[in-house]
């Protein structure tokens, strides 16, 4: 049976389009069948000199269901991976990101490793890692007015530049504080290095099961980031004062208006996002590499042989 691989690219970028053509051709040459969205095939064909027909690219959903693909290769930045995660959410398809953007925290490889990335897929040389996601529910009085999900974060932001929004934050059914602010970020550990990080939140290792709540420019004495249990319910209520309303953003891609008096509840989703991983690089090293952190002067762990007492009772040197 032919193995099928989904190829997703940021078709608004020429380097991603060229990478998609290269990946599709390489997968076909290795005996695998590349699969792409119809709109991506049309976008690539309109700007790329190479013809995708020679790679016998199948059309996703029409010729090959997403659930039949064994992995998705995402060519772009973290935004492309977030969009891909939304696309394959129902199919539960693992994603391997090739970073063509800037930081690329979610990506597994860089643009210089394109050929290697294809070979990892061909050889099935990867493991699948589960990442926590968020379930987001929105209420107005007793009426449920919307729902969404997020891999990185759900953020509540003010709709008007001229004024703050007044919020009450709640954890597990108990109010914690109320203040005016520009907004609130509720994130997963994966999202702790994204918007929550920019707002002053803590960096949370992906293996840690926790949820994070970070105020944005709060006008309050107590408005510190909160780290809560993974099964906690984080809630934010917009106080009904005047006509101030907010906007809910999920992963910066899906939005809905929040009228005054609305309530947003965020919990851990029952469905994780699957990432295809090759490297076993510690997360601390990824932080150093992605943020170019200074580590000059580090000497490493002290060797046991240098600290054990010598036979004469002194210390070995």
C-alpha positions in Angstrom: 0.0 0.0 0.0 1.4 3.4 -0.9 2.4 5.6 1.9 0.9 9.1 1.8 2.4 12.3 3.3 0.6 15.6 3.6 2.6 18.6 2.5 1.5 22.0 3.9 3.3 25.2 2.9 2.9 29.0 3.5 2.0 29.7 -0.1 2.4 33.4 0.4 6.2 33.0 0.6 8.3 32.1 -2.4 10.8 30.1 -0.3 8.0 28.0 1.1 6.5 27.4 -2.3 9.9 26.3 -3.7 10.3 24.0 -0.6 6.9 22.4 -1.3 7.9 21.6 -4.9 11.2 20.1 -3.7 9.6 18.0 -0.9 6.8 16.7 -3.2 9.4 15.7 -5.8 11.6 14.0 -3.2 8.7 12.1 -1.6 7.6 10.9 -5.0 11.1 9.8 -5.9 11.3 7.8 -2.7 8.1 5.9 -3.5 5.8 7.9 -1.2 2.7 9.8 -2.4 2.7 13.6 -1.6 -0.7 15.0 -0.7 -1.6 18.7 -0.7 -4.7 20.9 -0.3 -6.3 21.9 -3.6 -5.8 25.6 -2.9 -2.1 25.0 -2.1 -1.6 23.1 -5.4 -3.2 26.0 -7.3 -1.1 28.5 -5.4 2.1 26.6 -6.0 1.4 26.1 -9.7 0.8 29.8 -10.2 4.2 30.9 -8.9 6.5 27.9 -9.2 8.4 27.1 -12.4 8.3 23.3 -11.6 5.2 21.3 -12.4 3.7 19.4 -9.5 2.1 17.0 -11.8 5.4 15.2 -12.3 5.3 14.4 -8.5 1.8 13.0 -8.9 0.5 15.1 -6.0 -2.9 13.9 -4.7 -5.6 16.3 -3.6 -6.3 16.2 0.1 -9.9 15.1 1.1 -10.9 14.7 -2.6 -8.5 11.9 -3.5 -6.8 11.1 -0.1 -8.5 11.7 3.3 -6.3 13.5 5.8 -6.8 10.6 8.2 -5.0 8.3 5.7 -1.8 10.4 5.7 0.9 9.1 8.1 2.5 12.5 8.8 2.2 16.2 7.8 5.2 18.2 6.7 4.7 21.9 7.4 6.9 24.3 5.6 6.9 27.7 7.2 7.1 29.3 10.6 5.2 28.7 13.9 2.1 30.4 12.5 2.0 27.8 9.6 2.3 25.0 12.2 -0.6 26.5 14.2 -2.8 26.7 11.1 -1.9 23.2 10.2 -2.8 21.9 13.6 -6.2 23.4 13.2 -6.6 21.8 9.8 -5.7 18.3 10.9 -7.3 18.4 14.4 -10.0 15.9 13.6 -7.6 13.6 11.7 -5.1 13.6 14.6 -2.2 13.7 12.2 1.3 14.2 13.6 3.0 17.3 12.2 6.7 17.8 11.4 7.6 21.5 11.0 10.5 22.7 8.8 11.2 26.3 10.0 11.3 28.9 7.3 10.3 31.7 9.7 12.1 33.4 12.6 12.1 31.6 16.0 10.3 28.4 15.0 9.9 26.9 18.5 7.4 24.3 17.2 9.5 23.3 14.2 11.7 20.2 14.2 14.3 21.3 11.6 15.6 24.4 9.7 15.5 25.3 6.0 19.0 23.9 5.6 17.7 20.5 6.7 15.0 20.1 4.1 16.5 17.0 2.5 17.2 15.4 5.9 13.6 16.1 6.9 12.3 14.3 3.9 14.6 11.3 4.6 13.4 11.2 8.2 9.8 10.8 6.9 10.8 8.2 4.3 12.7 6.2 7.0 9.9 6.8 9.6 12.7 8.1 11.8 10.6 10.1 14.2 8.6 9.8 17.4 5.2 11.3 18.1 5.0 13.7 21.0 1.6 14.8 22.5 1.2 18.5 23.3 -1.6 19.8 25.6 -4.3 21.9 23.9 -7.0 24.2 25.3 -10.8 24.0 25.1 -12.4 27.4 25.1 -16.1 28.1 25.8 -17.8 31.5 25.8 -21.0 32.4 27.7 -23.2 35.5 27.8 -25.5 35.3 30.9 -26.8 31.7 30.6 -26.4 31.4 26.9 -23.5 29.6 25.2 -22.4 31.9 22.4 -19.2 30.2 21.1 -16.4 27.8 21.4 -12.9 27.2 20.1 -9.6 25.6 20.9 -5.9 26.6 21.0 -2.5 24.9 21.0 -0.6 28.0 22.2 -3.0 30.3 23.9 -6.5 31.9 24.2 -6.1 35.7 24.6 -8.7 38.2 25.6 -7.9 41.6 24.3 -9.4 45.1 24.5 -11.3 46.1 21.4 -10.7 49.8 21.8 -7.2 51.3 21.9 -8.4 54.3 24.0 -9.6 52.4 27.0 -8.8 49.3 29.2 -11.2 46.4 29.7 -12.3 45.6 33.3 -11.9 41.9 34.1 -12.5 39.4 37.0 -10.3 36.3 36.9 -11.4 33.1 38.4 -9.7 29.7 39.1 -11.8 26.6 39.8 -14.9 28.6 40.6 -13.3 31.0 43.0 -12.6 34.7 42.1 -9.0 35.7 42.4 -8.8 39.4 41.5 -10.4 42.1 39.4 -8.6 44.9 37.5 -8.4 47.0 34.4 -5.9 45.8 31.7 -5.2 45.5 28.0 -6.1 41.8 28.1 -5.4 38.3 29.5 -3.4 35.4 28.0 -4.3 31.8 29.0 -1.7 29.4 27.7 -0.4 25.9 27.6 3.2 25.0 28.3 3.8 25.0 24.5 2.4 28.6 24.4 4.5 29.8 27.3 7.2 30.8 24.9 4.8 32.7 22.6 2.3 35.5 23.6 2.4 34.6 27.3 6.2 35.0 27.3 6.0 38.4 25.6 3.5 39.5 28.3 5.9 38.6 31.1 4.8 35.0 31.8 7.0 32.2 32.9 8.7 29.7 30.5 7.1 26.3 31.2 8.9 23.1 30.1 6.7 21.1 27.6 6.8 18.1 29.9 5.2 20.0 32.8 1.4 19.6 32.9 0.1 23.0 33.9 -1.9 25.9 32.6 -0.7 29.6 32.7 -2.7 32.8 33.1 -0.8 36.1 32.3 -2.4 39.6 32.5 -1.5 42.1 29.8 -0.5 45.6 31.1 -2.7 45.4 34.1 -3.4 48.5 36.2 -3.2 46.7 39.6 -0.9 45.9 42.5 -1.6 42.2 42.3 -1.6 41.1 38.7 1.1 38.4 38.6 1.2 35.4 36.2 -0.5 32.4 37.6 0.5 28.7 37.1 -2.4 26.3 37.9 -3.1 22.6 37.7 -3.8 21.0 34.3 -7.3 20.0 35.4 -8.1 23.5 36.6 -10.8 25.7 35.1 -9.5 29.2 34.2 -12.3 31.8 33.7 -12.4 35.5 32.8 -15.5 37.7 33.1 -15.7 41.0 31.4 -17.4 43.4 33.8 -20.5 45.1 32.5 -19.4 48.7 32.8 -20.4 51.0 29.9 -20.1 49.6 26.4 -16.5 48.2 26.7 -16.1 44.9 24.9 -13.3 42.6 24.1 -12.0 40.2 21.5 -11.1 36.6 22.0 -8.2 35.3 19.9 -7.2 31.6 19.8 -3.6 31.1 18.5 -3.9 34.5 16.9 -6.0 33.0 14.1 -9.5 32.4 15.2 -11.4 35.3 16.8 -14.8 36.3 18.2 -16.2 39.4 19.8 -16.8 39.4 23.5 -19.7 41.7 24.6 -19.6 43.3 28.1 -20.7 40.8 30.7 -19.4 37.8 28.8 -17.5 34.9 30.3 -14.7 32.9 28.9 -13.8 29.5 30.4 -10.6 27.7 29.4 -9.8 24.1 30.3 -7.4 21.4 29.1 -8.7 19.8 25.9 -9.3 16.1 25.7 -7.6 16.1 22.3 -3.9 16.7 22.2 -1.8 18.0 19.2 0.7 15.5 17.8 4.2 16.7 16.8 6.6 14.4 15.0 10.0 14.7 16.7 13.4 13.6 15.5 15.9 15.4 17.7 16.2 14.6 21.4 17.6 18.1 22.2 16.8 19.2 25.8 14.3 22.0 26.0 16.9 24.1 27.8 19.1 23.8 24.8 16.3 24.8 22.5 15.8 27.9 24.6 19.4 28.8 24.2 19.4 28.2 20.5 16.1 29.9 19.6 16.7 33.0 21.8 20.5 33.1 21.3 20.9 33.2 25.1 24.4 33.9 26.5 26.0 30.9 28.2 29.6 32.1 28.3 31.4 31.0 31.5 29.4 27.8 32.0 31.8 25.0 33.2 29.3 22.1 33.4 28.8 19.6 36.2 31.7 18.9 38.6 33.1 15.4 38.1 32.7 13.1 41.0 36.4 12.2 40.9 37.3 15.8 41.6 35.2 16.0 44.8 35.8 12.7 46.5 38.1 12.8 49.6 41.5 11.3 49.0 43.0 8.5 51.0 45.0 11.0 53.1 41.9 12.8 54.2 42.4 15.8 51.9 40.5 16.6 48.7 41.7 15.5 45.3 42.3 18.2 42.9 
